Amino acid sequence: ELLDVWRYNKRTLAEILFKAASKSLGELLADPKYCGGSAGMLAGLHTWSQTLAAHLHLHVLVTAGGLDAQNRWRPAIKNCLLPRKVLMIVFRGKFRALTLKAIQQGKLTLPPSMPKARLIGELNRLGRVPWNVKIFDRYTHGRGVATYLAHYLRGGPIGNNRLLTASDSVVRFRYRLPAANQAGDRSRQAIATLLVTEFLGRFLEHVPPKSMQTVRGYGLYSG
């Protein structure tokens, strides 16, 4: 719902997204009910789907525990780190509050199709619906997960191995189907065919503004 706003305010909304996610995780994990310590967080901005369509989200690797005020290690109490619904509510609230503040301070460039009152109304509506927050169980292979994320981010929106054919008119490439679209033992692979202009438009949308930091560390990983 906010993709048009994102296209006009990539740097500002990225700051809001990183801040809302890191503060939500940090505050909840500081609660003794969940961990009681300062965890390490490594967050990577990811703006594309498998078909190069805009799909703005963060991937965050979080240590399964943290240091308390006495610098003692406190392991996470739950294998799944935090309750998904609790994190969703806190994150949703922080993202909306930071975005509304940016609107009031004039830090957002509003798209021509979305005047200020309509954007505020949309944010109010979004405060009453579920947001997509996923939490995975603890991994036993931390180094492997970190390496996977590094390759995932460094590879960009699409790797050469997914490109099939290109001509003056169209580009064809492979993409992975979501699990929900699988049926029986059918392959998870499908083929997308896009006009060259549309392919380039989708690809270039994911080029971040100059000097914008797209991978950030927090807590034990800050700096």
C-alpha positions, 0 to 999 in steps of 0.5 A: 500500500505504501510502495508509491511513497517508497519510490519518492522517499527511499532514503527516509523510509529505509531509515524508518524501516531499519529503526522500527525493526531494530528498536522493536526487536531490541526492546522486546529482547531486553524484557526478561520475559523473552531474554533480558539482554542486548542481542546482536542484530544484522539487518539487510534491506531487500526490495525485490521479489523473485519476479523483480517486482517491488517487495520491500522488507528486511531480513534480520539475523538475531543472536539467540540471546544477549548480554545483560547489564552485568555483561552476563550472557542470557540465552533466549528463553524461546526457541522461536525467539519472540511471539510473532504477533507481539513483534508484529504489533510493536513493529507496526506501531513503531513504523506507523508512528515514525512515518506519521512523525516524518509526515508532520515534520515535512520530511516525506515527499508525497506522491501526486496521487496521495495527498497528506490527508489520504496518506494519514488515513491509509496509515490509520487503516494499516494500523488495524490490519495484520502485517507480515512478520516472520520469525524462524526457529533458532538455527544451529549453523550460524556461520552458514546462515550469515554466509547465505545472507551475504550471498543473497544480498550481494547477488542483487535482484537477479543472478546471471544463472536465472537469465534464459534468453534476451532479445531486442523485445523480451527477456525471459528468466526463471523464478521460484514459485512461493510454497503456497503455489506448489502442487504435489511434486511439481517443480518450484520453478517458473519462467517470466517473460517481460518486455525489455523496457519493463525488465529494465524498469523493474531492475533499476527500481532496486538500485539504492540511492547513492551512499544509502547503507543497506546492511546495518548492525545493532546491539552486539553487532553495532558498528 
